[in-house]
Amino acid sequence: MTMPKNTNFTGQPIIGQLLTFMNRARIQAISTKHDADRYVKKLTTYKHVIVMLYTVMEGCSSLREVIVGLLADSHKLRHLGLDYLPKRSTFSDANKRRASEVFGDIYMDVYRHNASLLSDSRMSKEQTRRLYIMDSTTITLFKEILKGTGRNPIDGKKKGGIKAHTLINANEHVPCLIRYSAASRHDHQFLKDIKLPKGSFITFDRAYVDYPKYEEFTQTGVFYVTRLKSNAKFGLTDRYEVNPDETDTVLEDTDIEFAYKDKNGNTQIHKSRRILYKDPDGDRVFEFATNNFDLDATTIALIYKKRWQIETLYKQLKQNFPLKYFLGDNVNAIEIQIWMALLANLLVSLVKSRVKKSWAFSNMVSVIRQQLMNYIDLYRFLEDPEGAWIALNKINQPEKQLFLFPQNRGA
């Protein structure tokens, strides 16, 4: 009897299908650039990435859990290009010694070569398509590895924390720039790393106060939208009539000036625009600042509202790839694990972008996590999970079933 061909299986486990978004030759080039494989005999950068991706996708909380999990699927590892199962000590040493910048470059390489797949076609307005959102999130650590924020508690002990400063393109919903610092470092220092093309928009909250950088944005043709701090000092230079169509929400639209000191200690002036905006869905009044003098006040308010997109990204990351347990107690190992959580989020986002069927991100992560080492055609299954299950059961069911007592069948 000829068995029908099963198209629901593939020659690669699901984790291997995720790895297709990564180019092994480019990873090797990144490793060479950082000299990351010097004195390394077996656990090369590429193999290290595979093990760490497995760690994050499976949600492993200890070195032992990682190695035992891989050992259980050792017969499948060669399909991933992993011909060596490291010992716990070797794995721990690699997380400590191999620079986290290597994994950051690998993340950015995957992002740059696949970003076109992430574009959201629903965002039609040109200024929104060029919108970047900036914010930070703090990951609490159980040891004071990095200085935490706030006052010392009564017992004199304070947990450490690492802050991830993130920039995303509103059209893609994944980070396009990440920097790490101690949780105590002020957010505005991250602004110095921002370089955007002319005509871009960037929005951020009022923690990012840097008037020299605001002026640099103006000089380079980049528009910012932020909120004013309650104690911000400025001079009022002009007041404008509010558009009759906006009088219910726009309370004031004025030109203002900020005074600041440059590197040489000389006083400089930055010209900005101040908008008092009342939330139409509540009684809250927001005080916005922007260097764009052409867009109407409502559009400025809507651009700032887009900032919440980065909050949903942080929520997505923390729900699906929770960073509660780290495999090392040093800064380098922690940063590697965060980079790999971001990479796992990016890879799942890329899979989601190729699937026509609507999936909640968390549901897709659950399916991938449960079947990570199984030889299931991920895309076929995600497009039609019920159909794939029925087809699989038809193949596994014998064509004819013999019964010893046919007349009693089903009794």
C-alpha positions as CSV (number, residue, x, y, z in Angstrom):
1,M,0.0,0.0,0.0
2,T,1.4,3.4,-0.9
3,M,1.3,5.9,2.0
4,P,0.2,9.5,1.1
5,K,2.9,12.1,1.4
6,N,2.7,14.1,4.6
7,T,3.4,17.8,3.9
8,N,2.9,18.7,7.6
9,F,6.4,17.7,8.5
10,T,9.7,19.2,7.4
11,G,13.4,18.3,7.5
12,Q,14.1,20.9,10.2
13,P,12.8,21.3,13.8
14,I,10.9,24.5,14.4
15,I,13.9,26.1,15.9
16,G,15.8,25.3,12.7
17,Q,13.1,27.1,10.7
18,L,13.6,30.2,12.9
19,L,17.3,30.1,12.2
20,T,16.7,30.5,8.5
21,F,16.3,34.2,9.1
22,M,19.9,34.3,10.3
23,N,22.9,34.1,7.9
24,R,25.7,31.8,9.2
25,A,28.4,33.5,7.1
26,R,27.5,37.0,8.4
27,I,27.5,35.7,11.9
28,Q,31.0,34.3,11.3
29,A,32.0,37.7,9.9
30,I,30.6,39.4,13.1
31,S,32.5,36.9,15.2
32,T,35.7,37.6,13.3
33,K,35.2,41.4,13.7
34,H,35.0,41.0,17.5
35,D,37.6,38.2,17.6
36,A,35.0,36.3,19.5
37,D,36.2,32.8,18.7
38,R,39.9,33.2,19.8
39,Y,41.0,30.3,21.9
40,V,37.6,28.7,21.4
41,K,37.7,25.0,20.4
42,K,34.1,23.9,20.2
43,L,31.5,26.4,21.4
44,T,31.8,28.9,18.5
45,T,29.7,32.0,18.3
46,Y,27.1,30.4,16.0
47,K,26.7,27.4,18.3
48,H,26.5,29.8,21.3
49,V,23.6,31.6,19.6
50,I,21.7,28.4,19.0
51,V,22.0,27.3,22.6
52,M,21.0,30.8,23.9
53,L,18.0,30.9,21.5
54,Y,16.9,27.5,22.8
55,T,17.3,28.9,26.3
56,V,15.1,31.9,25.7
57,M,12.5,30.1,23.6
58,E,12.1,27.3,26.1
59,G,12.1,29.7,29.1
60,C,14.9,27.8,30.8
61,S,15.8,29.2,34.3
62,S,19.2,27.5,34.9
63,L,22.2,26.1,33.2
64,R,21.3,22.6,34.2
65,E,17.8,22.9,32.6
66,V,19.4,24.1,29.3
67,I,21.9,21.3,29.1
68,V,19.4,18.5,30.2
69,G,16.8,19.8,27.7
70,L,19.3,19.8,24.8
71,L,20.5,16.3,25.9
72,A,17.0,15.0,25.6
73,D,16.9,16.1,22.0
74,S,20.6,15.4,21.2
75,H,19.7,13.3,18.1
76,K,18.1,16.4,16.5
77,L,20.9,18.9,17.2
78,R,22.9,18.2,14.1
79,H,20.0,19.5,12.0
80,L,20.7,22.9,13.7
81,G,24.4,22.8,13.0
82,L,25.1,21.9,16.6
83,D,27.5,18.9,16.7
84,Y,28.6,19.6,20.2
85,L,26.8,19.7,23.5
86,P,28.6,22.0,25.9
87,K,29.1,21.3,29.6
88,R,27.6,23.7,32.1
89,S,30.9,25.2,33.0
90,T,31.8,25.8,29.3
91,F,28.4,27.4,28.7
92,S,28.8,29.6,31.7
93,D,32.3,30.7,30.8
94,A,31.1,31.6,27.2
95,N,28.4,33.8,28.6
96,K,31.0,35.6,30.8
97,R,33.8,35.9,28.2
98,R,32.2,36.4,24.8
99,A,31.3,40.1,24.5
100,S,27.6,40.9,24.5
101,E,28.3,43.3,21.6
102,V,28.6,40.2,19.4
103,F,25.0,39.3,20.1
104,G,23.9,42.9,19.7
105,D,25.5,43.0,16.2
106,I,23.8,39.7,15.3
107,Y,20.5,41.1,16.3
108,M,21.0,44.2,14.2
109,D,22.2,42.1,11.3
110,V,18.9,40.0,11.4
111,Y,16.9,43.2,11.8
112,R,18.5,45.1,8.9
113,H,18.2,42.2,6.4
114,N,14.6,41.4,7.3
115,A,13.1,44.8,8.3
116,S,11.2,45.1,5.0
117,L,9.0,42.1,6.1
118,L,7.9,44.0,9.2
119,S,6.3,47.1,7.6
120,D,2.8,47.8,8.7
121,S,0.8,48.7,5.5
122,R,-2.0,50.2,7.7
123,M,0.2,53.2,8.5
124,S,-0.6,55.4,5.5
125,K,0.4,59.0,6.5
126,E,3.9,59.8,5.4
127,Q,4.9,61.6,8.6
128,T,3.8,58.5,10.6
129,R,5.7,56.1,8.3
130,R,8.8,58.1,9.3
131,L,8.0,58.1,13.0
132,Y,10.5,56.8,15.6
133,I,9.6,56.1,19.3
134,M,12.0,56.2,22.1
135,D,11.7,54.9,25.7
136,S,13.4,52.8,28.3
137,T,12.5,49.9,30.5
138,T,14.2,48.6,33.7
139,I,14.9,45.0,34.4
140,T,15.3,44.3,38.1
141,L,18.2,42.1,39.2
142,F,18.4,40.0,42.4
143,K,21.9,41.2,43.0
144,E,23.3,44.7,43.1
145,I,25.2,44.0,39.8
146,L,24.3,47.4,38.5
147,K,23.1,50.3,40.6
148,G,19.4,50.5,41.0
149,T,17.1,53.5,41.2
150,G,15.5,55.2,44.1
151,R,16.5,55.5,47.8
152,N,18.1,52.7,49.8
153,P,15.6,50.7,51.8
154,I,15.7,50.6,55.6
155,D,17.7,47.4,55.7
156,G,20.4,49.1,53.6
157,K,20.1,46.6,50.7
158,K,18.9,47.4,47.2
159,K,18.5,45.2,44.2
160,G,20.4,46.1,41.1
161,G,18.8,46.9,37.8
162,I,19.7,47.2,34.1
163,K,18.0,49.7,31.9
164,A,17.3,49.0,28.2
165,H,17.1,52.2,26.2
166,T,15.1,51.4,23.0
167,L,14.3,53.1,19.7
168,I,11.7,51.6,17.4
169,N,10.3,52.5,14.0
170,A,6.6,52.9,14.5
171,N,6.2,51.1,11.1
172,E,7.9,47.9,12.4
173,H,7.1,47.4,16.1
174,V,10.6,45.9,16.9
175,P,13.7,47.7,18.3
176,C,16.0,49.2,15.7
177,L,18.5,50.6,18.3
178,I,19.2,49.4,21.9
179,R,21.6,50.6,24.5
180,Y,22.1,49.3,28.1
181,S,23.0,51.1,31.2
182,A,22.7,50.9,35.0
183,A,19.1,51.6,36.1
184,S,20.3,54.8,37.9
185,R,21.6,56.4,34.7
186,H,19.3,59.2,33.5
187,D,17.3,58.6,30.3
188,H,18.3,61.8,28.5
189,Q,21.9,60.6,28.0
190,F,20.6,58.1,25.5
191,L,19.5,61.0,23.2
192,K,23.2,61.5,22.2
193,D,23.2,58.2,20.4
194,I,20.2,59.1,18.2
195,K,21.0,59.8,14.5
196,L,17.9,60.0,12.2
197,P,17.5,60.9,8.5
198,K,16.2,64.3,7.6
199,G,12.4,64.5,7.7
200,S,12.0,61.9,10.5
201,F,9.8,62.4,13.5
202,I,10.7,61.1,17.0
203,T,8.6,61.1,20.0
204,F,9.6,60.5,23.6
205,D,8.3,61.2,27.1
206,R,9.4,64.1,29.4
207,A,12.3,62.2,31.0
208,Y,14.4,63.1,27.9
209,V,15.2,66.7,28.4
210,D,18.3,67.8,26.4
211,Y,18.0,71.2,24.8
212,P,21.3,71.1,22.9
213,K,20.0,67.8,21.3
214,Y,16.7,69.4,20.5
215,E,18.5,72.2,18.7
216,E,20.6,69.5,16.8
217,F,17.3,67.9,15.7
218,T,16.2,71.2,14.4
219,Q,19.4,71.9,12.5
220,T,19.4,68.4,10.9
221,G,15.7,68.5,9.9
222,V,14.4,66.0,12.4
223,F,11.1,66.8,14.2
224,Y,10.6,65.8,17.9
225,V,7.4,65.7,19.9
226,T,7.5,65.4,23.6
227,R,5.8,66.5,26.8
228,L,7.0,69.5,28.9
229,K,8.1,68.8,32.5
230,S,6.0,70.7,35.1
231,N,9.1,72.7,36.1
232,A,10.3,73.5,32.6
233,K,11.5,77.2,32.2
234,F,10.8,78.9,28.9
235,G,10.0,82.3,27.4
236,L,6.7,82.9,25.5
237,T,7.4,84.6,22.2
238,D,4.1,84.4,20.2
239,R,0.6,83.2,20.6
240,Y,-1.6,81.9,17.7
241,E,-5.4,81.6,17.1
242,V,-6.6,78.1,17.6
243,N,-8.2,76.4,14.6
244,P,-12.0,76.6,15.0
245,D,-12.2,72.9,14.4
246,E,-9.9,72.2,17.3
247,T,-11.3,74.5,20.0
248,D,-12.7,71.7,22.0
249,T,-9.3,70.0,22.4
250,V,-6.6,72.6,21.7
251,L,-6.5,75.1,24.6
252,E,-3.3,77.0,23.5
253,D,-0.8,77.0,20.6
254,T,2.3,79.2,21.3
255,D,5.9,79.7,20.3
256,I,8.4,79.5,23.1
257,E,12.2,79.6,23.7
258,F,14.5,77.6,25.9
259,A,17.8,79.0,27.1
260,Y,20.7,76.5,27.6
261,K,24.5,76.5,27.9
262,D,26.6,75.1,25.1
263,K,29.9,73.2,25.6
264,N,31.8,76.4,25.9
265,G,29.4,77.8,28.6
266,N,27.8,80.3,26.3
267,T,24.0,80.9,26.5
268,Q,22.1,79.6,23.4
269,I,18.4,79.7,22.5
270,H,16.3,76.9,21.2
271,K,13.0,77.8,19.5
272,S,10.1,75.4,20.1
273,R,6.3,75.2,20.0
274,R,4.0,74.6,23.0
275,I,0.6,73.1,22.7
276,L,-1.9,72.7,25.5
277,Y,-4.2,69.8,24.5
278,K,-7.2,68.4,26.3
279,D,-7.8,64.7,25.9
280,P,-11.3,64.3,24.2
281,D,-11.9,61.1,26.1
282,G,-11.2,62.6,29.5
283,D,-10.3,65.7,31.4
284,R,-6.5,65.4,31.3
285,V,-4.6,68.3,29.8
286,F,-1.3,67.6,28.1
287,E,1.5,70.1,27.5
288,F,3.4,69.2,24.4
289,A,6.7,70.7,23.0
290,T,7.7,70.3,19.3
291,N,10.0,71.9,16.8
292,N,7.4,71.3,14.0
293,F,5.6,74.6,13.3
294,D,3.5,73.4,10.3
295,L,1.4,70.4,11.4
296,D,-1.9,71.2,13.1
297,A,-2.0,70.7,16.9
298,T,-4.2,67.6,16.8
299,T,-1.8,65.8,14.5
300,I,1.1,66.6,17.0
301,A,-1.0,65.1,19.8
302,L,-1.7,62.0,17.7
303,I,2.0,61.6,17.0
304,Y,2.7,61.6,20.8
305,K,-0.1,59.1,21.3
306,K,1.7,56.7,19.1
307,R,4.4,56.6,21.8
308,W,2.3,54.0,23.6
309,Q,3.3,51.5,20.9
310,I,6.6,51.1,22.6
311,E,4.8,50.3,25.9
312,T,3.0,47.5,24.2
313,L,6.3,46.2,22.9
314,Y,7.7,46.1,26.4
315,K,4.6,44.3,27.6
316,Q,4.9,41.8,24.8
317,L,8.5,41.1,25.6
318,K,8.0,40.7,29.3
319,Q,4.9,38.5,28.9
320,N,6.4,36.1,26.4
321,F,10.1,36.2,27.2
322,P,10.2,37.0,30.9
323,L,13.7,38.0,32.1
324,K,13.3,36.8,35.7
325,Y,16.1,34.2,35.8
326,F,19.6,34.8,34.4
327,L,22.2,32.2,33.6
328,G,25.0,34.3,34.9
329,D,25.6,36.9,37.7
330,N,27.7,39.3,35.6
331,V,26.8,42.2,33.4
332,N,28.0,40.5,30.1
333,A,25.9,37.3,30.7
334,I,22.8,39.4,31.5
335,E,23.2,41.6,28.4
336,I,23.6,38.5,26.2
337,Q,20.4,37.0,27.6
338,I,18.5,40.3,26.9
339,W,19.8,40.4,23.4
340,M,18.6,36.9,22.8
341,A,15.2,37.6,24.2
342,L,15.0,40.6,21.7
343,L,16.2,38.3,18.9
344,A,13.6,35.6,19.8
345,N,10.9,38.4,19.7
346,L,12.2,39.5,16.3
347,L,12.2,36.0,14.8
348,V,8.6,35.3,16.0
349,S,7.6,38.7,14.6
350,L,9.1,37.8,11.2
351,V,7.2,34.5,11.3
352,K,4.0,36.3,12.1
353,S,4.6,38.7,9.2
354,R,4.7,35.8,6.7
355,V,1.5,34.1,8.0
356,K,-1.8,35.2,6.5
357,K,-3.9,33.8,9.3
358,S,-4.5,36.2,12.2
359,W,-2.6,35.1,15.4
360,A,-2.2,36.7,18.7
361,F,1.5,37.1,19.3
362,S,1.4,35.2,22.7
363,N,-0.5,32.3,21.1
364,M,2.1,32.0,18.4
365,V,4.9,32.0,20.9
366,S,3.1,29.2,22.9
367,V,2.8,27.0,19.8
368,I,6.5,27.5,18.9
369,R,7.6,26.9,22.4
370,Q,5.6,23.7,22.8
371,Q,6.8,22.3,19.4
372,L,10.3,23.9,19.3
373,M,12.2,20.7,18.6
374,N,9.6,18.9,16.5
375,Y,9.7,18.5,12.8
376,I,6.5,20.3,12.0
377,D,6.2,22.6,9.0
378,L,5.6,25.8,11.0
379,Y,4.1,27.9,8.3
380,R,1.7,25.2,7.1
381,F,0.6,24.5,10.7
382,L,0.1,28.2,11.5
383,E,-2.0,28.8,8.3
384,D,-4.4,25.9,9.1
385,P,-3.8,24.2,12.4
386,E,-7.0,22.3,12.3
387,G,-6.5,21.1,8.8
388,A,-2.9,20.0,9.6
389,W,-4.1,18.0,12.6
390,I,-6.8,16.3,10.6
391,A,-4.4,15.4,7.8
392,L,-1.9,14.1,10.2
393,N,-4.5,11.8,11.9
394,K,-5.6,10.5,8.5
395,I,-2.1,9.4,7.7
396,N,-1.6,7.8,11.1
397,Q,-4.9,5.9,10.9
398,P,-4.7,2.4,9.2
399,E,-6.6,2.2,6.0
400,K,-8.3,-1.0,7.1
401,Q,-8.9,-2.3,10.6
402,L,-9.4,-6.0,11.2
403,F,-11.7,-7.1,13.9
404,L,-11.9,-10.6,15.6
405,F,-15.6,-10.2,16.2
406,P,-17.0,-7.9,13.4
407,Q,-20.5,-8.1,14.6
408,N,-19.5,-6.7,18.0
409,R,-17.5,-3.8,16.7
410,G,-18.2,-0.6,18.6
411,A,-19.8,-2.4,21.5
